[in-house]
């Protein structure tokens, strides 16, 4: 398609370089190591099957249009025994993300992978394929949720990356948060609430630049689902509590959130014709099956007050997903059926009133339909993994005739992960009041941050809860053990475990280097001059009257900006003063441009970076 641009006789552009309120903290949290160029966002892997796994990266390129990225996978950290390799194109259509489903792999095997472009390499990532067969002794997973950048540092991620005794990370949602800046430790980018595609992309980019999140992705495959904050708080299929009509059409916003999530996360789409669907099964041989659910966007009806929750037509996961889950559990031959989902399934009431109708408590008939499916099909060993509420819990799932003293009548058990950083003020009652009113709650922690380790073997499924000591300061990886709860094979209720599980032999694998094998970009480095300037984004894109350019300088430089049409005619040029190394923002406003495509060029120290932009 051709676009005819009418050049305005006067092009009014207002440019300002923005500075953070706290320059020292801002510089520390946005420091980019030039050795990572052009793969600043690191690498990730996810959704491991017995013969394949997704690998992911994002390239920060100096050119507009398509870019070819090479990849390879090996069985050793030196990348000498390569078992698969290839090339893949990406462009601004995908926000320059790269995602490959590498096939032909062996089950239950540690692999190493990396990406390459123009002689520069990404980090070497490590991943693990799902095992097969009935002889699997044990598996271990880190279970996390609710990582809000502006609420603190991701020290729990960094500590998990150091453990080296896990097979994968299960992330139960709220991987990013949509809010604008608040009163937390770190500022969100962009500083406003994210609404459009480029907002969501910029927020994902910021999170992936966090060194601890980058490190845990490097070390383990992720199995992920979204919750509400990947789109908007308390979202449902037709809207969200944190979405107003003045913020645009909800269907558009939901689409932007889903598209950016699929671009930036190492997730395999189970149905390429339906991007809203993320519910899927991942099998780990005869030991366990993961059933990954979506309680947010695809089937949920709007939340209502506690007095209106008993309408039998109300759905949380919807009939299609419930039918799928019932069939998958019935067909499963694995010892453990693990349902990974977002909101707390066990009842939580005080004085007989549900505390939070955003949870399964707000959809009691849907919960009963799930319980009935489990009971009528005689499904055993059901374990539910939950995030969302920023606090840690271990619950029985009480049926109609539940006995809290013996555990009889429990449908299964539920382990709830606390937050990585998001605030804990969710339940405004003391633990004793909560447990007196809800005797199926065997453990709760309403004030700390951290994660749990799910250790599963043939005899039992156990959750070991760990607390991170400090989220207010970076690189503080001290932690302590809190408690452990388990459910035995063929039982349906929790018992307190005597201590944390010990990883079985063979879990650990050699960790790759935490920096890529590239030359740092120095003051006199003509070979890699193009990496002097890293263009991290131009947001929003498309734009209406203004947009923001986010870029990083590895050397002191003046930056020259130019805007041209697609034929190369220069419409405007301007330049900054001498800027120091670090992260910078330049705001273009009052743009008198007609609708159409343009090229934005940045030049610094002889390097040129180009990005295609579109005026609505």
HELIX and SHEET records of a PDB file:
HELIX    1   1 UNK A   23  UNK A   29  1                                   7    
HELIX    2   2 UNK A   34  UNK A   36  5                                   3    
HELIX    3   3 UNK A   92  UNK A   94  5                                   3    
HELIX    4   4 UNK A  149  UNK A  151  5                                   3    
HELIX    5   5 UNK A  155  UNK A  163  1                                   9    
HELIX    6   6 UNK A  197  UNK A  208  1                                  12    
HELIX    7   7 UNK A  211  UNK A  219  1                                   9    
HELIX    8   8 UNK A  245  UNK A  247  5                                   3    
HELIX    9   9 UNK A  250  UNK A  264  1                                  15    
HELIX   10  10 UNK A  306  UNK A  308  5                                   3    
HELIX   11  11 UNK A  318  UNK A  331  1                                  14    
HELIX   12  12 UNK A  360  UNK A  363  5                                   4    
HELIX   13  13 UNK A  364  UNK A  376  1                                  13    
HELIX   14  14 UNK A  431  UNK A  437  1                                   7    
HELIX   15  15 UNK A  526  UNK A  532  5                                   7    
SHEET    1   A 4 UNK A  14  UNK A  18  0                                        
SHEET    2   A 4 UNK A 582  UNK A 589 -1                                        
SHEET    3   A 4 UNK A 547  UNK A 553 -1                                        
SHEET    4   A 4 UNK A 533  UNK A 539 -1                                        
SHEET    1   B10 UNK A  97  UNK A 102  0                                        
SHEET    2   B10 UNK A  53  UNK A  58 -1                                        
SHEET    3   B10 UNK A  43  UNK A  46 -1                                        
SHEET    4   B10 UNK A 221  UNK A 224  1                                        
SHEET    5   B10 UNK A 168  UNK A 171  1                                        
SHEET    6   B10 UNK A 138  UNK A 144  1                                        
SHEET    7   B10 UNK A 450  UNK A 457 -1                                        
SHEET    8   B10 UNK A 460  UNK A 468 -1                                        
SHEET    9   B10 UNK A 479  UNK A 488 -1                                        
SHEET   10   B10 UNK A 495  UNK A 496 -1                                        
SHEET    1   C 4 UNK A  82  UNK A  90  0                                        
SHEET    2   C 4 UNK A  67  UNK A  74 -1                                        
SHEET    3   C 4 UNK A 110  UNK A 117 -1                                        
SHEET    4   C 4 UNK A 120  UNK A 121 -1                                        
SHEET    1   D 4 UNK A  82  UNK A  90  0                                        
SHEET    2   D 4 UNK A  67  UNK A  74 -1                                        
SHEET    3   D 4 UNK A 110  UNK A 117 -1                                        
SHEET    4   D 4 UNK A 125  UNK A 128 -1                                        
SHEET    1   E 2 UNK A 235  UNK A 236  0                                        
SHEET    2   E 2 UNK A 239  UNK A 240 -1                                        
SHEET    1   F 7 UNK A 280  UNK A 284  0                                        
SHEET    2   F 7 UNK A 288  UNK A 292 -1                                        
SHEET    3   F 7 UNK A 336  UNK A 340  1                                        
SHEET    4   F 7 UNK A 382  UNK A 386  1                                        
SHEET    5   F 7 UNK A 410  UNK A 416  1                                        
SHEET    6   F 7 UNK A 392  UNK A 398 -1                                        
SHEET    7   F 7 UNK A 441  UNK A 445 -1                                        
SHEET    1   G 2 UNK A 349  UNK A 350  0                                        
SHEET    2   G 2 UNK A 353  UNK A 354 -1                                        
SHEET    1   H 4 UNK A 570  UNK A 575  0                                        
SHEET    2   H 4 UNK A 560  UNK A 564 -1                                        
SHEET    3   H 4 UNK A 596  UNK A 604 -1                                        
SHEET    4   H 4 UNK A 607  UNK A 615 -1                                        
END                                                                             
